[in-house]
Amino acid sequence: MLTRSVINIQDCVFSLLQKLKSDTGILKKKFSSLQKEMEDQRESVRKQQAEVTKLNAVIRDMEKDIVVLKKEIAERDDTIQDKVCAICPQ
């Protein structure tokens, strides 16, 4: 009778051990998958940061162009105003 109890306990422990091994395998696969996903996300963030840096540089260049063009427009307006005054003195 004692031997039968020991065998039953051994069977129970063996089946629990098999289940734990199976669960461990599943968790390892999930962990690896999540690590890969995290690395992909990090790479995506790096690419987006590089794109933001590039676009900020473009914006700064365009803002400089706007300043130069506004100055040029003001100079042309002054020239036109001078010519109008020369043609039609008041």
N, CA and C of each residue as an Amber inpcrd file, in Angstrom:
protein
   270
   0.8160000  -1.1870000   0.0000000   0.0000000   0.0000000   0.0000000
   0.8570000   1.2460000   0.0000000   1.9330000   1.2200000   0.8080000
   2.8320000   2.3570000   0.8700000   3.5110000   2.5760000  -0.4720000
   3.8420000   1.5070000  -1.1410000   4.4900000   1.6000000  -2.4480000
   3.5440000   2.2350000  -3.4540000   2.2780000   1.8820000  -3.3790000
   1.3050000   2.4510000  -4.3020000   1.1870000   3.9560000  -4.0750000
   1.2060000   4.4080000  -2.8300000   1.1360000   5.8340000  -2.5110000
   2.3650000   6.5600000  -3.0570000   3.5080000   5.9460000  -2.8830000
   4.7510000   6.5410000  -3.3830000   4.6930000   6.6460000  -4.9030000
   4.2060000   5.6130000  -5.5570000   4.0980000   5.6190000  -7.0240000
   3.1130000   6.6940000  -7.4630000   1.9780000   6.8160000  -6.7650000
   0.9940000   7.8550000  -7.0940000   1.5980000   9.2510000  -6.9260000
   2.3380000   9.4300000  -5.8530000   2.9860000  10.7290000  -5.6130000
   4.0190000  10.9940000  -6.7040000   4.7970000   9.9760000  -7.0610000
   5.7970000  10.1330000  -8.1180000   5.1230000  10.5080000  -9.4460000
   4.0210000   9.8510000  -9.7700000   3.2940000  10.1640000 -10.9990000
   2.7820000  11.6010000 -10.9840000   2.2550000  11.9960000  -9.8420000
   1.7290000  13.3500000  -9.7040000   2.8630000  14.3770000  -9.8690000
   3.9710000  14.1230000  -9.2110000   5.1220000  15.0280000  -9.3070000
   5.6430000  15.0570000 -10.7410000   5.7160000  13.8970000 -11.3810000
   6.1980000  13.8320000 -12.7550000   5.2920000  14.6280000 -13.6980000
   3.9820000  14.5060000 -13.5520000   3.0690000  15.2400000 -14.4360000
   3.1450000  16.7470000 -14.1600000   3.3070000  17.1300000 -12.8920000
   3.4840000  18.5510000 -12.5790000   4.7870000  19.0830000 -13.1730000
   5.8240000  18.2790000 -13.0970000   7.1180000  18.6720000 -13.6560000
   7.0090000  18.8490000 -15.1720000   6.3190000  17.9580000 -15.8360000
   6.1300000  18.0700000 -17.2920000   5.3560000  19.3420000 -17.6400000
   4.3170000  19.6260000 -16.8570000   3.5250000  20.8390000 -17.0930000
   4.3950000  22.0780000 -16.8960000   5.2020000  22.0800000 -15.8510000
   6.0820000  23.2190000 -15.5910000   7.1080000  23.3960000 -16.7150000
   7.6400000  22.2940000 -17.2110000   8.5870000  22.3760000 -18.3270000
   7.9130000  22.9600000 -19.5600000   6.6930000  22.5290000 -19.8150000
   5.9300000  23.0290000 -20.9530000   5.6610000  24.5250000 -20.7840000
   5.2190000  24.9160000 -19.5940000   4.9570000  26.3320000 -19.3180000
   6.2270000  27.1630000 -19.4550000   7.3380000  26.6210000 -19.0040000
   8.6200000  27.3240000 -19.1080000   8.9770000  27.5630000 -20.5730000
   8.7780000  26.5600000 -21.4080000   9.0560000  26.7130000 -22.8410000
   8.1920000  27.8020000 -23.4700000   6.9250000  27.7960000 -23.1120000
   6.0030000  28.8020000 -23.6550000   6.4320000  30.1950000 -23.2140000
   6.7670000  30.3430000 -21.9290000   7.1780000  31.6450000 -21.4050000
   8.4870000  32.1170000 -22.0380000   9.4110000  31.1960000 -22.3100000
  10.6650000  31.5730000 -22.9680000  10.4030000  32.1100000 -24.3700000
   9.4900000  31.4600000 -25.0880000   9.1460000  31.9210000 -26.4390000
   8.4940000  33.3000000 -26.3830000   7.5830000  33.4980000 -25.4360000
   6.9310000  34.8040000 -25.2870000   7.9580000  35.8760000 -24.9430000
   8.8790000  35.5430000 -24.0510000   9.9170000  36.4790000 -23.6430000
  10.7850000  36.8770000 -24.8390000  11.1890000  35.8940000 -25.6200000
  12.0060000  36.1830000 -26.8020000  11.2420000  37.0620000 -27.7910000
   9.9790000  36.7550000 -27.9630000   9.1460000  37.5440000 -28.8650000
   9.0340000  38.9930000 -28.3890000   8.8330000  39.1780000 -27.1050000
   8.7190000  40.5240000 -26.5510000  10.0450000  41.2860000 -26.6390000
  11.1500000  40.5720000 -26.4430000  12.4580000  41.2250000 -26.5860000
  12.6630000  41.7040000 -28.0110000  12.2860000  40.8790000 -28.9730000
  12.4060000  41.2570000 -30.3860000  11.5230000  42.4650000 -30.6770000
  10.3030000  42.4350000 -30.1690000   9.3770000  43.5460000 -30.3780000
   9.9280000  44.8350000 -29.7640000  10.5170000  44.7410000 -28.5810000
  11.1020000  45.9270000 -27.9450000  12.2610000  46.4820000 -28.7870000
  13.0850000  45.6150000 -29.3050000  14.2080000  46.0700000 -30.1340000
  13.6920000  46.7280000 -31.4140000  12.6550000  46.1520000 -32.0010000
  12.0500000  46.7690000 -33.1950000  11.5080000  48.1560000 -32.8660000
  10.8650000  48.2770000 -31.7070000  10.3240000  49.5760000 -31.2870000
  11.4510000  50.5870000 -31.0570000  12.5350000  50.1370000 -30.4450000
  13.6840000  51.0360000 -30.2250000  14.2350000  51.5280000 -31.5520000
  14.3470000  50.6320000 -32.5030000  14.8560000  51.0170000 -33.8230000
  13.9100000  52.0030000 -34.4930000  12.6350000  51.7710000 -34.3560000
  11.6410000  52.6790000 -34.9220000  11.7570000  54.0660000 -34.2870000
  11.9420000  54.1110000 -32.9880000  12.0960000  55.3900000 -32.2860000
  13.3530000  56.1000000 -32.7720000  14.4470000  55.3530000 -32.9310000
  15.6990000  55.9550000 -33.4310000  15.4930000  56.5720000 -34.8120000
  14.8030000  55.8460000 -35.6800000  14.5480000  56.3600000 -37.0310000
  13.6850000  57.6090000 -36.9850000  12.6630000  57.6000000 -36.1360000
  11.7830000  58.7620000 -36.0250000  12.5310000  59.9660000 -35.4610000
  13.4270000  59.7270000 -34.4950000  14.2110000  60.8280000 -33.9440000
  15.1310000  61.4180000 -35.0080000  15.7180000  60.5690000 -35.8320000
  16.5720000  61.0580000 -36.9170000  15.7460000  61.8790000 -37.9030000
  14.5560000  61.4250000 -38.1990000  13.6720000  62.1510000 -39.1160000
  13.2720000  63.5060000 -38.5230000  12.9850000  63.5410000 -37.2350000
  12.6260000  64.7980000 -36.5640000  13.8000000  65.7700000 -36.6330000
  14.9970000  65.2800000 -36.3740000  16.1900000  66.1280000 -36.4440000
  16.3590000  66.6980000 -37.8410000  16.1760000  65.8490000 -38.8380000
  16.2950000  66.2840000 -40.2270000  15.2490000  67.3460000 -40.5600000
  14.0110000  67.1060000 -40.1560000  12.9370000  68.0520000 -40.4450000
  13.1330000  69.3780000 -39.6980000  13.6540000  69.3160000 -38.4800000
  13.9460000  70.5520000 -37.7500000  15.0020000  71.3830000 -38.4690000
  15.9890000  70.7180000 -39.0480000  17.0100000  71.4290000 -39.8220000
  16.3810000  72.0930000 -41.0480000  15.4880000  71.3860000 -41.7070000
  14.7940000  71.9480000 -42.8710000  13.9700000  73.1670000 -42.4500000
  13.2880000  73.0590000 -41.3250000  12.4730000  74.1760000 -40.8250000
  13.3570000  75.3880000 -40.5340000  14.4900000  75.1680000 -39.8790000
  15.3990000  76.2870000 -39.5850000  15.8820000  76.9540000 -40.8650000
  16.2250000  76.1480000 -41.8690000  16.6660000  76.7080000 -43.1530000
  15.5500000  77.5200000 -43.8030000  14.3390000  77.0170000 -43.7590000
  13.2120000  77.7270000 -44.3660000  12.9070000  79.0220000 -43.6090000
  13.0330000  78.9900000 -42.2920000  12.8160000  80.2110000 -41.5120000
  13.8570000  81.2690000 -41.8700000  15.1100000  80.8410000 -42.0900000
  16.1460000  81.7820000 -42.5250000  15.7960000  82.3600000 -43.8920000
  15.3240000  81.4970000 -44.7900000  14.9160000  81.9560000 -46.1250000
  13.7780000  82.9750000 -46.0200000  12.8410000  82.7410000 -45.1240000
  11.7120000  83.6610000 -44.9480000  12.2170000  85.0280000 -44.5030000
  13.1450000  85.0480000 -43.5710000  13.6950000  86.3180000 -43.0920000
  14.3630000  87.0670000 -44.2420000  15.1750000  86.3480000 -45.0270000
  15.8680000  86.9710000 -46.1590000  14.8580000  87.4930000 -47.1770000
  13.8480000  86.6940000 -47.4820000  12.8520000  87.1170000 -48.4700000
  12.0170000  88.2990000 -47.9760000  11.6770000  88.3300000 -46.6980000
  10.9330000  89.4700000 -46.1590000  11.7710000  90.7440000 -46.2580000
  13.0710000  90.6160000 -45.9890000  13.9610000  91.7660000 -46.1050000
  14.0240000  92.2490000 -47.5540000  14.1160000  91.2960000 -48.4710000
  14.1550000  91.6390000 -49.8940000  12.8520000  92.3210000 -50.3250000
  11.7230000  91.8320000 -49.8560000  10.4290000  92.4440000 -50.1820000
  10.3750000  93.8710000 -49.6390000  10.8400000  94.0560000 -48.4120000
  10.8280000  95.3990000 -47.8280000  11.7100000  96.3470000 -48.6410000
  12.8720000  95.8590000 -49.0750000  13.7570000  96.6940000 -49.8890000
  13.1030000  97.0470000 -51.2220000  12.4450000  96.0990000 -51.8340000
  11.7630000  96.3570000 -53.1120000  10.6050000  97.3310000 -52.9220000
   9.8730000  97.1720000 -51.8120000   8.7860000  98.1110000 -51.5170000
   9.3310000  99.5290000 -51.3610000  10.4790000  99.6530000 -50.6760000
  11.1000000 100.9680000 -50.5110000  11.5160000 101.5410000 -51.8620000
  12.0800000 100.7000000 -52.7150000  12.4970000 101.1460000 -54.0450000
  11.2910000 101.6010000 -54.8570000  10.2280000 100.8310000 -54.8140000
   9.0080000 101.1930000 -55.5460000   8.4540000 102.5030000 -54.9970000
   8.4180000 102.6270000 -53.6980000   7.9040000 103.8530000 -53.0810000
   8.7430000 105.0720000 -53.4920000  10.0660000 104.8990000 -53.5230000
  10.9460000 105.9950000 -53.9550000  10.6620000 106.3750000 -55.4030000
  10.4650000 105.3840000 -56.2580000  10.1990000 105.6640000 -57.6710000
   8.8420000 106.3310000 -57.8510000   7.8490000 105.8960000 -57.0750000
   6.5290000 106.5060000 -57.1550000   6.6310000 107.9660000 -56.7260000
   7.3450000 108.2460000 -55.6760000   7.5040000 109.6280000 -55.2060000
   8.2560000 110.4870000 -56.2120000   9.2180000 109.8620000 -56.9080000
   9.9810000 110.5920000 -57.9140000   9.1070000 110.9250000 -59.1180000
   8.2180000 110.0240000 -59.4840000   7.3520000 110.2370000 -60.6470000
   6.2260000 111.2000000 -60.3090000   5.6080000 111.0320000 -59.1610000
   4.4570000 111.8260000 -58.7710000   4.7480000 112.5660000 -57.4740000
   5.4950000 113.6100000 -57.5140000   5.7610000 114.3310000 -56.2650000
   4.4770000 114.9330000 -55.7370000   4.3290000 114.9710000 -54.4530000
   3.0870000 115.5030000 -53.8600000   3.2520000 116.9190000 -53.4540000
